[in-house]
Amino acid sequence: MTTFSKTTGHKTMPPWLHKRLPASGDVTATRQLLADLHLHTVCQSARCPNQGECFASRTATFMILGNICTRNCRFCAIEHGQPEPLDGDEPRRVAEAARRLGLKHVVVTSVTRDDLPDGGAGHFAATITALRQALPEARIEVLTPDFHNNEAALATVARAHPDIFNHNIETIPRLYPTVRPQADYRRSLQVLQRMKELDARIYTKSGLMVGLGESREEVLAVMADLRTAGCSILTIGQYLRPSAGHLEVKEYVTPETFAWYEEKGREMGFLYVAAAPFVRSSYHAAEFSEKVAGLKP
């Protein structure tokens, strides 16, 4: 159900999207650690609504390859433009931050770097290697761009053997021209399928935003396509507009609908489905990775 302000006509947040602010102590400490190591996080750059909660629990999703993206998706708050050169010391600093935070599950994502021949795949591999050296017992999850479905780039990441390979499908195919004009729905499915073919031991994962004007039937069709591509972990969350310059929210999806998506996902054979208004790709990732650990990818 969507409600509207009588005075402005704009959609107003339903009660299930009201969040309490966490205590500031550990939030400040986490931010300071990241600043000291000159690291970016998707939590900050994408204005994630869970940032305070995650920082308070001393966890973060590292964002490598800089903080300027070569693509300009209409839903995303990350800055678009000409990226800076690669920082060769960044993998070491990510590993150091993960070590200081005591992470048992490390999530690494990136901006899209269409300017690089390998799309940044080598940098992902170097970061995975650095994390393995610093935290040999930790599970490592990477959330990558599509690398234009470049076989060599995907093989580079596969050889580094992350525990979980995540590539977000984001939305239904009908909305791609509006939501992700520089991406391709089929290409994203192929990336997930190819990673599974390269190394069947790697869990593959994807995520969807809802509230952009899609129907339930369209969401179910995407879920079915993901299962066909071998994807075994799925997250579904509410799209929230990061600024007035981004796409409008078409609908605030109810918790009951999210619960229905979870049920349907389990029926389809996903090992794990997290669907709720504030669910994001890496939100509580450690918890659900523990639930799939030991299950066949």
Secondary structure, DSSP 4 states (H G I P E B T S, - for coil): --EE-TTT--EE--GGG--PPPPHHHHHHHHHHHHHTT-EEHHHHTT-TTHHHHHHTT--EEEES-SEESS--TT--SEES-PPPP-TTHHHHHHHHHHHHT-SEEEEEE---TTSTTTTHHHHHHHHHHHHHH-TTSEEEEE---GGG-HHHHHHHHHH--SEEE---BS-GGGHHHH-TT--HHHHHHHHHHHHHH-TTSEEEEEEEE-SS--HHHHHHHHHHHHHTT--EEEEEE---SSTTSPPP-----HHHHHHHHHHHHHHT-SEEEESTT--TTTTHHHHHHHHTTS--
